[in-house]
Amino acid sequence: LQDWLDHLRVSDEAGALPTWLDLAPGKLAKGKPTKKESAKPRLDKLRLAWVRSVVAACEGQAVQGVLVGCDATVWCSPMDPTVAHDDLRTLLKVWRAGLDAPLPLPMRTAVAKVADEDPESVYEGGFMRDAEADDPCWSRLYPSFEALTADGRFESLADDVWGRIQAWAMNHVTVAMHEAEGGSGNDGVTMQVVTGAEA
């Protein structure tokens, strides 16, 4: 694996970690925080940040990341190199298998599976919900959720990839919601910080 870890910024503060900064279209938080539950990050928006964190940790580079969306800012803390090496080995194994044949791993459906939601309704659609199987590629390869899960690979692949992203997000991702100041008459923004453990 060979690539650049570029666009790093370093603060003048002592002990500050190099930081990458990126902008993401759309929303980064899943729903809005309530009094009982904090906002959670959208896993589908974190896949590239996860890969960047994994590779940096594997190279022994302690870097943090900042991903800015329209509704929230996501902060990514450095990973443990041992976990990162395990994640990278699994990711490369899945990538290599995908070169041989299309894998039963539609993103939205896999995210729903690891989030303990209803992956079948995500794949096949329902009331007020578009079906991921409407995509011509997925509908040709796996016309139904039953076909998608027939050989048992979907569950293990979802855990191998999106389960690891979910575990990383729980331990290394902090969500700071953007909240418009009410009644101020300006476009000011305040931030509500949500720790990774809470997310």
Secondary structure, 3 states (H helix, E strand, C coil): CCCCCCCEECCCCCCCCCEEEEECCCCCEECCCCCCCCCEECHHHCHHHHHHHHHHHHCCCCCEEEEECCCEEEEECCCCHHHHHHHHHHHHHHHHHHHHCCCCCCHHHHHHHHCCCCHHHHHHCECCECCHHHCHHHHHHCCCHHHHCCCCHHHHHHHHHHHHHHHHHHHHEEEEEEEECCCCCCCCEEEEEECCCCC
